[in-house]
Amino acid sequence: MGIWNLATLQLEEFRPGIMSKAEIGENLTMVCIEIGPGKEDTGHEHPFDQCGVVLTGQIEMFIGNERNTLNSNESYFIPAGKRHGWKTFNEPVRLLDVSGKH
């Protein structure tokens, strides 16, 4: 069931240094993800829209040629097909991320 308490949600290892919990529906995927310090995604793209909000921590994100540092309570929107990536700093960052059909 897709009702979560974000304060107590238990995450599982997705990749080394990245923990997550996902709800996958027919048209949307919702993921709570925690990325450890010093991690980086140098860029990728996919054929669906993606958006989210930073719950805790700080993350640098780029979407196309735009680069910003996001903090708690700030959000992002990534259009389908747009190259994007991120990097974390000295502390973990937790995001709530929603994307279209995979």
MOPAC internal coordinates of N, CA, C and O (Angstrom, degrees):
PM7 1SCF
backbone

  N    0.0000 0     0.00 0     0.00 0    0    0    0
  C    1.4547 1     0.00 0     0.00 0    1    0    0
  C    1.5210 1   109.09 1     0.00 0    2    1    0
  O    1.2310 1   120.00 1   -37.26 1    3    2    1
  N    1.2929 1   117.61 1   142.74 1    3    2    1
  C    1.4525 1   122.32 1  -173.08 1    5    3    2
  C    1.5090 1   115.74 1   -91.84 1    6    5    3
  O    1.2310 1   119.50 1  -144.09 1    7    6    5
  N    1.3089 1   118.56 1    35.91 1    7    6    5
  C    1.4694 1   120.84 1   174.15 1    9    7    6
  C    1.5202 1   107.19 1  -107.83 1   10    9    7
  O    1.2310 1   121.24 1   -61.60 1   11   10    9
  N    1.3259 1   115.23 1   118.40 1   11   10    9
  C    1.4577 1   120.76 1  -175.87 1   13   11   10
  C    1.5133 1   110.98 1  -120.89 1   14   13   11
  O    1.2310 1   120.58 1   -34.30 1   15   14   13
  N    1.3253 1   116.50 1   145.70 1   15   14   13
  C    1.4512 1   122.71 1   164.79 1   17   15   14
  C    1.5284 1   104.80 1  -101.31 1   18   17   15
  O    1.2310 1   120.67 1   -73.81 1   19   18   17
  N    1.3199 1   116.32 1   106.19 1   19   18   17
  C    1.4684 1   120.12 1  -174.08 1   21   19   18
  C    1.5242 1   112.91 1   -63.85 1   22   21   19
  O    1.2310 1   119.97 1   157.78 1   23   22   21
  N    1.3260 1   117.65 1   -22.22 1   23   22   21
  C    1.4675 1   120.84 1   179.76 1   25   23   22
  C    1.5289 1   111.95 1   -73.53 1   26   25   23
  O    1.2310 1   120.06 1   153.79 1   27   26   25
  N    1.3355 1   117.50 1   -26.21 1   27   26   25
  C    1.4651 1   120.66 1  -175.80 1   29   27   26
  C    1.5218 1   113.61 1  -121.12 1   30   29   27
  O    1.2310 1   119.85 1  -175.66 1   31   30   29
  N    1.3163 1   117.90 1     4.34 1   31   30   29
  C    1.4606 1   122.30 1  -176.72 1   33   31   30
  C    1.5250 1   110.92 1   -61.69 1   34   33   31
  O    1.2310 1   120.56 1   -53.03 1   35   34   33
  N    1.3109 1   116.53 1   126.97 1   35   34   33
  C    1.4591 1   122.47 1   178.50 1   37   35   34
  C    1.5267 1   109.51 1   -87.39 1   38   37   35
  O    1.2310 1   120.40 1   -54.63 1   39   38   37
  N    1.3173 1   116.85 1   125.37 1   39   38   37
  C    1.4601 1   122.35 1  -179.81 1   41   39   38
  C    1.5212 1   109.76 1  -102.46 1   42   41   39
  O    1.2310 1   120.91 1   -24.07 1   43   42   41
  N    1.3387 1   115.87 1   155.93 1   43   42   41
  C    1.4612 1   122.20 1   178.61 1   45   43   42
  C    1.5231 1   109.32 1  -120.98 1   46   45   43
  O    1.2310 1   120.57 1   -25.16 1   47   46   45
  N    1.3315 1   116.52 1   154.84 1   47   46   45
  C    1.4635 1   119.50 1  -179.37 1   49   47   46
  C    1.5275 1   110.64 1   -63.11 1   50   49   47
  O    1.2310 1   121.16 1   -53.00 1   51   50   49
  N    1.3210 1   115.39 1   127.00 1   51   50   49
  C    1.4669 1   123.30 1   177.26 1   53   51   50
  C    1.5321 1   109.23 1  -100.63 1   54   53   51
  O    1.2310 1   121.19 1   131.16 1   55   54   53
  N    1.3239 1   115.33 1   -48.84 1   55   54   53
  C    1.4650 1   124.93 1   175.18 1   57   55   54
  C    1.5221 1   105.94 1  -145.16 1   58   57   55
  O    1.2310 1   119.25 1   -14.96 1   59   58   57
  N    1.3219 1   119.04 1   165.04 1   59   58   57
  C    1.4638 1   118.88 1   178.03 1   61   59   58
  C    1.5313 1   111.39 1   -55.09 1   62   61   59
  O    1.2310 1   120.67 1   -56.46 1   63   62   61
  N    1.3252 1   116.32 1   123.54 1   63   62   61
  C    1.4573 1   122.34 1   179.20 1   65   63   62
  C    1.5164 1   114.71 1    82.21 1   66   65   63
  O    1.2310 1   120.40 1  -177.12 1   67   66   65
  N    1.3318 1   116.85 1     2.88 1   67   66   65
  C    1.4674 1   120.76 1   179.71 1   69   67   66
  C    1.5232 1   108.91 1  -130.17 1   70   69   67
  O    1.2310 1   121.22 1   -56.80 1   71   70   69
  N    1.3274 1   115.27 1   123.20 1   71   70   69
  C    1.4619 1   122.59 1   179.23 1   73   71   70
  C    1.5279 1   107.98 1  -112.26 1   74   73   71
  O    1.2310 1   120.37 1   -32.40 1   75   74   73
  N    1.3453 1   116.91 1   147.60 1   75   74   73
  C    1.4618 1   117.97 1  -179.46 1   77   75   74
  C    1.5187 1   112.21 1  -158.30 1   78   77   75
  O    1.2310 1   121.89 1   -13.29 1   79   78   77
  N    1.3222 1   113.98 1   166.71 1   79   78   77
  C    1.4702 1   124.32 1   170.88 1   81   79   78
  C    1.5122 1   105.53 1  -143.05 1   82   81   79
  O    1.2310 1   120.02 1   -48.43 1   83   82   81
  N    1.3321 1   117.57 1   131.57 1   83   82   81
  C    1.4608 1   121.06 1  -175.85 1   85   83   82
  C    1.5219 1   111.29 1  -126.93 1   86   85   83
  O    1.2310 1   121.25 1   -32.90 1   87   86   85
  N    1.3048 1   115.21 1   147.10 1   87   86   85
  C    1.4602 1   124.02 1   167.25 1   89   87   86
  C    1.5239 1   105.14 1  -117.95 1   90   89   87
  O    1.2310 1   120.50 1   -57.43 1   91   90   89
  N    1.3185 1   116.65 1   122.57 1   91   90   89
  C    1.4560 1   121.09 1  -175.89 1   93   91   90
  C    1.5141 1   109.16 1  -115.26 1   94   93   91
  O    1.2310 1   121.26 1   -62.66 1   95   94   93
  N    1.3269 1   115.20 1   117.34 1   95   94   93
  C    1.4549 1   121.23 1   178.84 1   97   95   94
  C    1.5141 1   110.95 1  -105.28 1   98   97   95
  O    1.2310 1   121.12 1     8.80 1   99   98   97
  N    1.3115 1   115.46 1  -171.20 1   99   98   97
  C    1.4580 1   120.72 1  -179.37 1  101   99   98
  C    1.5261 1   111.67 1   -68.99 1  102  101   99
  O    1.2310 1   120.13 1   144.63 1  103  102  101
  N    1.3470 1   117.36 1   -35.37 1  103  102  101
  C    1.4612 1   120.90 1  -175.74 1  105  103  102
  C    1.5186 1   115.21 1  -123.30 1  106  105  103
  O    1.2310 1   119.84 1   166.78 1  107  106  105
  N    1.3295 1   117.90 1   -13.22 1  107  106  105
  C    1.4636 1   121.97 1  -178.36 1  109  107  106
  C    1.5160 1   110.97 1  -135.50 1  110  109  107
  O    1.2310 1   121.37 1   -27.51 1  111  110  109
  N    1.3242 1   114.99 1   152.49 1  111  110  109
  C    1.4540 1   121.92 1   171.11 1  113  111  110
  C    1.5259 1   107.85 1  -125.58 1  114  113  111
  O    1.2310 1   120.64 1   -50.46 1  115  114  113
  N    1.3295 1   116.38 1   129.54 1  115  114  113
  C    1.4603 1   122.39 1   176.95 1  117  115  114
  C    1.5198 1   107.45 1  -113.96 1  118  117  115
  O    1.2310 1   120.79 1   -51.02 1  119  118  117
  N    1.3352 1   116.10 1   128.98 1  119  118  117
  C    1.4588 1   121.12 1  -177.22 1  121  119  118
  C    1.5217 1   109.81 1  -133.00 1  122  121  119
  O    1.2310 1   120.53 1   -49.05 1  123  122  121
  N    1.3183 1   116.58 1   130.95 1  123  122  121
  C    1.4566 1   121.25 1   165.38 1  125  123  122
  C    1.5200 1   104.33 1   -97.82 1  126  125  123
  O    1.2310 1   120.78 1   -54.87 1  127  126  125
  N    1.3203 1   116.11 1   125.13 1  127  126  125
  C    1.4540 1   121.03 1  -174.07 1  129  127  126
  C    1.5188 1   110.32 1  -132.17 1  130  129  127
  O    1.2310 1   120.60 1   -42.48 1  131  130  129
  N    1.3194 1   116.45 1   137.52 1  131  130  129
  C    1.4543 1   121.56 1   174.56 1  133  131  130
  C    1.5213 1   107.81 1  -120.11 1  134  133  131
  O    1.2310 1   121.49 1   -58.57 1  135  134  133
  N    1.3383 1   114.75 1   121.43 1  135  134  133
  C    1.4605 1   121.75 1  -177.71 1  137  135  134
  C    1.5228 1   107.80 1  -107.48 1  138  137  135
  O    1.2310 1   120.38 1   -52.30 1  139  138  137
  N    1.3122 1   116.87 1   127.70 1  139  138  137
  C    1.4515 1   121.70 1  -178.26 1  141  139  138
  C    1.5216 1   112.62 1   -68.39 1  142  141  139
  O    1.2310 1   120.75 1   -11.11 1  143  142  141
  N    1.3269 1   116.17 1   168.89 1  143  142  141
  C    1.4633 1   120.86 1   179.40 1  145  143  142
  C    1.5257 1   111.94 1   -64.40 1  146  145  143
  O    1.2310 1   121.28 1   -31.83 1  147  146  145
  N    1.3323 1   115.16 1   148.17 1  147  146  145
  C    1.4519 1   120.90 1   174.08 1  149  147  146
  C    1.5139 1   115.86 1    69.99 1  150  149  147
  O    1.2310 1   119.77 1  -156.24 1  151  150  149
  N    1.3208 1   118.05 1    23.76 1  151  150  149
  C    1.4708 1   121.82 1   178.51 1  153  151  150
  C    1.5234 1   109.42 1   -99.47 1  154  153  151
  O    1.2310 1   121.03 1   -23.83 1  155  154  153
  N    1.3513 1   115.63 1   156.17 1  155  154  153
  C    1.4628 1   119.10 1  -178.71 1  157  155  154
  C    1.5194 1   111.13 1  -150.29 1  158  157  155
  O    1.2310 1   120.94 1   -39.40 1  159  158  157
  N    1.3173 1   115.80 1   140.60 1  159  158  157
  C    1.4672 1   124.19 1   168.22 1  161  159  158
  C    1.5225 1   104.90 1  -115.72 1  162  161  159
  O    1.2310 1   120.03 1   -68.41 1  163  162  161
  N    1.3205 1   117.55 1   111.59 1  163  162  161
  C    1.4607 1   121.28 1  -173.76 1  165  163  162
  C    1.5248 1   113.41 1   -75.93 1  166  165  163
  O    1.2310 1   119.96 1   174.66 1  167  166  165
  N    1.3177 1   117.68 1    -5.34 1  167  166  165
  C    1.4523 1   120.57 1   172.70 1  169  167  166
  C    1.5077 1   114.20 1   137.13 1  170  169  167
  O    1.2310 1   121.31 1   -37.20 1  171  170  169
  N    1.3064 1   115.10 1   142.80 1  171  170  169
  C    1.4543 1   123.33 1   176.30 1  173  171  170
  C    1.5281 1   108.01 1  -160.91 1  174  173  171
  O    1.2310 1   120.38 1    -5.14 1  175  174  173
  N    1.3082 1   116.88 1   174.86 1  175  174  173
  C    1.4621 1   121.76 1   175.35 1  177  175  174
  C    1.5153 1   108.18 1  -147.68 1  178  177  175
  O    1.2310 1   120.84 1   -19.12 1  179  178  177
  N    1.3226 1   116.00 1   160.88 1  179  178  177
  C    1.4620 1   121.47 1   177.72 1  181  179  178
  C    1.5198 1   110.10 1  -151.86 1  182  181  179
  O    1.2310 1   119.98 1   -16.57 1  183  182  181
  N    1.3289 1   117.64 1   163.43 1  183  182  181
  C    1.4598 1   121.35 1  -171.46 1  185  183  182
  C    1.5379 1   114.86 1   -85.81 1  186  185  183
  O    1.2310 1   119.65 1  -155.31 1  187  186  185
  N    1.3158 1   118.28 1    24.69 1  187  186  185
  C    1.4660 1   121.08 1   179.39 1  189  187  186
  C    1.5218 1   109.39 1  -138.88 1  190  189  187
  O    1.2310 1   120.98 1   -25.65 1  191  190  189
  N    1.3446 1   115.72 1   154.35 1  191  190  189
  C    1.4587 1   121.44 1   175.51 1  193  191  190
  C    1.5285 1   109.67 1   -69.12 1  194  193  191
  O    1.2310 1   121.34 1   -25.22 1  195  194  193
  N    1.3249 1   115.05 1   154.78 1  195  194  193
  C    1.4643 1   121.68 1   179.14 1  197  195  194
  C    1.5246 1   107.72 1  -145.26 1  198  197  195
  O    1.2310 1   120.57 1   -39.12 1  199  198  197
  N    1.3242 1   116.52 1   140.88 1  199  198  197
  C    1.4603 1   119.65 1   176.30 1  201  199  198
  C    1.5195 1   108.62 1  -149.15 1  202  201  199
  O    1.2310 1   120.91 1   -12.85 1  203  202  201
  N    1.3214 1   115.87 1   167.15 1  203  202  201
  C    1.4447 1   118.58 1   179.23 1  205  203  202
  C    1.5028 1   112.30 1  -177.95 1  206  205  203
  O    1.2310 1   121.97 1    -0.08 1  207  206  205
  N    1.3282 1   113.83 1   179.92 1  207  206  205
  C    1.4548 1   121.99 1   179.53 1  209  207  206
  C    1.5266 1   108.67 1  -135.51 1  210  209  207
  O    1.2310 1   120.99 1   -38.69 1  211  210  209
  N    1.3272 1   115.71 1   141.31 1  211  210  209
  C    1.4578 1   121.23 1   175.42 1  213  211  210
  C    1.5243 1   107.28 1   -79.75 1  214  213  211
  O    1.2310 1   120.48 1   -57.93 1  215  214  213
  N    1.3176 1   116.69 1   122.07 1  215  214  213
  C    1.4593 1   121.29 1   179.29 1  217  215  214
  C    1.5245 1   111.15 1   -86.84 1  218  217  215
  O    1.2310 1   120.52 1   132.92 1  219  218  217
  N    1.3293 1   116.61 1   -47.08 1  219  218  217
  C    1.4625 1   121.63 1   177.73 1  221  219  218
  C    1.5226 1   109.05 1  -145.34 1  222  221  219
  O    1.2310 1   120.76 1   -25.90 1  223  222  221
  N    1.3110 1   116.16 1   154.10 1  223  222  221
  C    1.4466 1   121.43 1   176.21 1  225  223  222
  C    1.5166 1   113.18 1    88.05 1  226  225  223
  O    1.2310 1   121.62 1    14.69 1  227  226  225
  N    1.3227 1   114.51 1  -165.31 1  227  226  225
  C    1.4610 1   122.43 1  -175.94 1  229  227  226
  C    1.5240 1   108.19 1  -140.53 1  230  229  227
  O    1.2310 1   120.67 1   -42.06 1  231  230  229
  N    1.3374 1   116.33 1   137.94 1  231  230  229
  C    1.4490 1   121.94 1  -178.74 1  233  231  230
  C    1.5294 1   109.14 1  -141.43 1  234  233  231
  O    1.2310 1   120.33 1   -40.14 1  235  234  233
  N    1.3080 1   116.97 1   139.86 1  235  234  233
  C    1.4602 1   120.85 1   172.17 1  237  235  234
  C    1.5192 1   106.96 1   -95.07 1  238  237  235
  O    1.2310 1   120.53 1   -51.49 1  239  238  237
  N    1.3322 1   116.58 1   128.51 1  239  238  237
  C    1.4612 1   121.37 1   179.24 1  241  239  238
  C    1.5184 1   109.56 1  -124.99 1  242  241  239
  O    1.2310 1   121.16 1   -33.31 1  243  242  241
  N    1.3264 1   115.39 1   146.69 1  243  242  241
  C    1.4534 1   119.06 1   168.53 1  245  243  242
  C    1.5256 1   108.71 1  -123.88 1  246  245  243
  O    1.2310 1   121.62 1   -38.37 1  247  246  245
  N    1.3182 1   114.50 1   141.63 1  247  246  245
  C    1.4616 1   123.16 1   176.45 1  249  247  246
  C    1.5227 1   105.04 1  -131.38 1  250  249  247
  O    1.2310 1   120.44 1   -70.90 1  251  250  249
  N    1.3181 1   116.76 1   109.10 1  251  250  249
  C    1.4622 1   119.93 1  -172.35 1  253  251  250
  C    1.5191 1   108.76 1    63.46 1  254  253  251
  O    1.2310 1   120.39 1    53.03 1  255  254  253
  N    1.3351 1   116.86 1  -126.97 1  255  254  253
  C    1.4689 1   121.29 1   179.64 1  257  255  254
  C    1.5214 1   113.06 1   -93.09 1  258  257  255
  O    1.2310 1   120.28 1   178.54 1  259  258  257
  N    1.3221 1   117.07 1    -1.46 1  259  258  257
  C    1.4666 1   121.21 1  -178.51 1  261  259  258
  C    1.5278 1   109.93 1   -90.28 1  262  261  259
  O    1.2310 1   120.27 1   -49.05 1  263  262  261
  N    1.3345 1   117.09 1   130.95 1  263  262  261
  C    1.4704 1   122.81 1  -179.94 1  265  263  262
  C    1.5227 1   108.47 1  -127.56 1  266  265  263
  O    1.2310 1   120.48 1   -49.40 1  267  266  265
  N    1.3425 1   116.68 1   130.60 1  267  266  265
  C    1.4653 1   121.60 1  -179.43 1  269  267  266
  C    1.5126 1   110.41 1  -142.90 1  270  269  267
  O    1.2310 1   120.82 1   -26.72 1  271  270  269
  N    1.3206 1   116.04 1   153.28 1  271  270  269
  C    1.4526 1   122.29 1   170.86 1  273  271  270
  C    1.5172 1   107.10 1  -100.77 1  274  273  271
  O    1.2310 1   121.04 1   -55.74 1  275  274  273
  N    1.3255 1   115.62 1   124.26 1  275  274  273
  C    1.4620 1   122.18 1  -178.14 1  277  275  274
  C    1.5180 1   110.13 1  -108.93 1  278  277  275
  O    1.2310 1   121.14 1   -37.40 1  279  278  277
  N    1.3329 1   115.43 1   142.60 1  279  278  277
  C    1.4590 1   123.88 1   178.56 1  281  279  278
  C    1.5203 1   109.57 1  -119.54 1  282  281  279
  O    1.2310 1   120.50 1    -2.52 1  283  282  281
  N    1.3272 1   116.65 1   177.48 1  283  282  281
  C    1.4665 1   121.95 1   178.65 1  285  283  282
  C    1.5171 1   110.99 1   -48.13 1  286  285  283
  O    1.2310 1   120.87 1   -40.99 1  287  286  285
  N    1.3278 1   115.94 1   139.01 1  287  286  285
  C    1.4632 1   125.50 1   177.55 1  289  287  286
  C    1.5214 1   113.61 1    72.58 1  290  289  287
  O    1.2310 1   119.81 1  -168.15 1  291  290  289
  N    1.3350 1   117.97 1    11.85 1  291  290  289
  C    1.4611 1   120.63 1   173.03 1  293  291  290
  C    1.5307 1   108.40 1  -104.29 1  294  293  291
  O    1.2310 1   120.95 1   -29.05 1  295  294  293
  N    1.3266 1   115.78 1   150.95 1  295  294  293
  C    1.4600 1   120.34 1  -173.82 1  297  295  294
  C    1.5181 1   111.85 1  -124.15 1  298  297  295
  O    1.2310 1   121.19 1   -11.14 1  299  298  297
  N    1.3228 1   115.33 1   168.86 1  299  298  297
  C    1.4570 1   122.44 1   179.28 1  301  299  298
  C    1.5265 1   109.53 1  -140.83 1  302  301  299
  O    1.2310 1   121.20 1   -25.70 1  303  302  301
  N    1.3256 1   115.31 1   154.30 1  303  302  301
  C    1.4690 1   122.59 1   173.82 1  305  303  302
  C    1.5207 1   107.28 1  -136.13 1  306  305  303
  O    1.2310 1   120.61 1   -52.21 1  307  306  305
  N    1.3199 1   116.44 1   127.79 1  307  306  305
  C    1.4595 1   122.37 1  -178.46 1  309  307  306
  C    1.5244 1   108.19 1  -119.85 1  310  309  307
  O    1.2310 1   119.92 1   -67.93 1  311  310  309
  N    1.3356 1   117.75 1   112.07 1  311  310  309
  C    1.4664 1   120.07 1   178.40 1  313  311  310
  C    1.5331 1   111.82 1   -66.24 1  314  313  311
  O    1.2310 1   120.90 1   -30.06 1  315  314  313
  N    1.3078 1   115.88 1   149.94 1  315  314  313
  C    1.4654 1   121.35 1   176.39 1  317  315  314
  C    1.5299 1   110.17 1   -52.96 1  318  317  315
  O    1.2310 1   120.71 1   -42.32 1  319  318  317
  N    1.3233 1   116.25 1   137.68 1  319  318  317
  C    1.4474 1   121.92 1   176.23 1  321  319  318
  C    1.5104 1   115.87 1    81.47 1  322  321  319
  O    1.2310 1   119.51 1   176.67 1  323  322  321
  N    1.3298 1   118.55 1    -3.33 1  323  322  321
  C    1.4709 1   122.19 1  -178.31 1  325  323  322
  C    1.5338 1   109.54 1   -89.44 1  326  325  323
  O    1.2310 1   120.43 1   -52.16 1  327  326  325
  N    1.3197 1   116.78 1   127.84 1  327  326  325
  C    1.4762 1   121.36 1   178.40 1  329  327  326
  C    1.5286 1   108.81 1   -66.05 1  330  329  327
  O    1.2310 1   120.80 1   -44.06 1  331  330  329
  N    1.3286 1   116.07 1   135.94 1  331  330  329
  C    1.4618 1   121.26 1  -178.28 1  333  331  330
  C    1.5288 1   110.20 1  -154.05 1  334  333  331
  O    1.2310 1   121.29 1   -18.38 1  335  334  333
  N    1.3277 1   115.15 1   161.62 1  335  334  333
  C    1.4554 1   121.62 1   178.49 1  337  335  334
  C    1.5183 1   109.91 1  -168.89 1  338  337  335
  O    1.2310 1   120.30 1     5.37 1  339  338  337
  N    1.3158 1   117.03 1  -174.63 1  339  338  337
  C    1.4638 1   121.47 1  -173.63 1  341  339  338
  C    1.5262 1   110.63 1  -158.59 1  342  341  339
  O    1.2310 1   121.42 1   -12.66 1  343  342  341
  N    1.3263 1   114.88 1   167.34 1  343  342  341
  C    1.4643 1   121.00 1   167.46 1  345  343  342
  C    1.5242 1   108.22 1  -150.76 1  346  345  343
  O    1.2310 1   121.63 1   -32.14 1  347  346  345
  N    1.3351 1   114.49 1   147.86 1  347  346  345
  C    1.4584 1   120.43 1   177.66 1  349  347  346
  C    1.5199 1   109.11 1  -102.54 1  350  349  347
  O    1.2310 1   121.19 1   -13.46 1  351  350  349
  N    1.3226 1   115.33 1   166.54 1  351  350  349
  C    1.4637 1   121.73 1  -176.54 1  353  351  350
  C    1.5346 1   109.99 1  -108.42 1  354  353  351
  O    1.2310 1   119.78 1    51.34 1  355  354  353
  N    1.3204 1   118.02 1  -128.66 1  355  354  353
  C    1.4682 1   122.54 1  -172.38 1  357  355  354
  C    1.5208 1   114.78 1   -90.06 1  358  357  355
  O    1.2310 1   119.99 1  -178.78 1  359  358  357
  N    1.3233 1   117.63 1     1.22 1  359  358  357
  C    1.4682 1   120.60 1   179.64 1  361  359  358
  C    1.5201 1   108.97 1  -140.03 1  362  361  359
  O    1.2310 1   120.29 1   -20.94 1  363  362  361
  N    1.3288 1   117.05 1   159.06 1  363  362  361
  C    1.4621 1   119.55 1   177.57 1  365  363  362
  C    1.5298 1   110.76 1   -65.10 1  366  365  363
  O    1.2310 1   121.10 1   -23.67 1  367  366  365
  N    1.3090 1   115.50 1   156.33 1  367  366  365
  C    1.4601 1   121.40 1   174.36 1  369  367  366
  C    1.5253 1   107.64 1  -126.39 1  370  369  367
  O    1.2310 1   120.80 1   -40.79 1  371  370  369
  N    1.3391 1   116.07 1   139.21 1  371  370  369
  C    1.4619 1   121.15 1   178.34 1  373  371  370
  C    1.5214 1   108.11 1  -116.78 1  374  373  371
  O    1.2310 1   121.30 1   -49.18 1  375  374  373
  N    1.3387 1   115.13 1   130.82 1  375  374  373
  C    1.4647 1   122.10 1  -178.26 1  377  375  374
  C    1.5211 1   110.12 1  -123.73 1  378  377  375
  O    1.2310 1   120.78 1   -28.30 1  379  378  377
  N    1.3139 1   116.12 1   151.70 1  379  378  377
  C    1.4636 1   121.99 1   165.17 1  381  379  378
  C    1.5243 1   105.06 1  -110.93 1  382  381  379
  O    1.2310 1   120.12 1   -64.76 1  383  382  381
  N    1.3116 1   117.37 1   115.24 1  383  382  381
  C    1.4644 1   123.68 1  -170.19 1  385  383  382
  C    1.5309 1   109.20 1  -120.19 1  386  385  383
  O    1.2310 1   121.10 1   -42.91 1  387  386  385
  N    1.3366 1   115.50 1   137.09 1  387  386  385
  C    1.4618 1   121.22 1   178.39 1  389  387  386
  C    1.5182 1   107.88 1  -128.98 1  390  389  387
  O    1.2310 1   120.70 1   -47.02 1  391  390  389
  N    1.3285 1   116.27 1   132.98 1  391  390  389
  C    1.4605 1   119.78 1   178.92 1  393  391  390
  C    1.5168 1   110.58 1  -136.88 1  394  393  391
  O    1.2310 1   121.73 1   -18.25 1  395  394  393
  N    1.3296 1   114.30 1   161.75 1  395  394  393
  C    1.4511 1   121.03 1   178.93 1  397  395  394
  C    1.5176 1   111.52 1   -72.04 1  398  397  395
  O    1.2310 1   121.57 1     5.48 1  399  398  397
  N    1.3187 1   114.59 1  -174.52 1  399  398  397
  C    1.4509 1   121.68 1  -176.73 1  401  399  398
  C    1.5284 1   111.25 1   -58.78 1  402  401  399
  O    1.2310 1   120.83 1   -47.45 1  403  402  401
  N    1.3105 1   116.01 1   132.55 1  403  402  401
  C    1.4834 1   121.74 1   179.05 1  405  403  402
  C    1.5002 1   110.65 1   -87.43 1  406  405  403
  O    1.2310 1   120.10 1   180.00 1  407  406  405

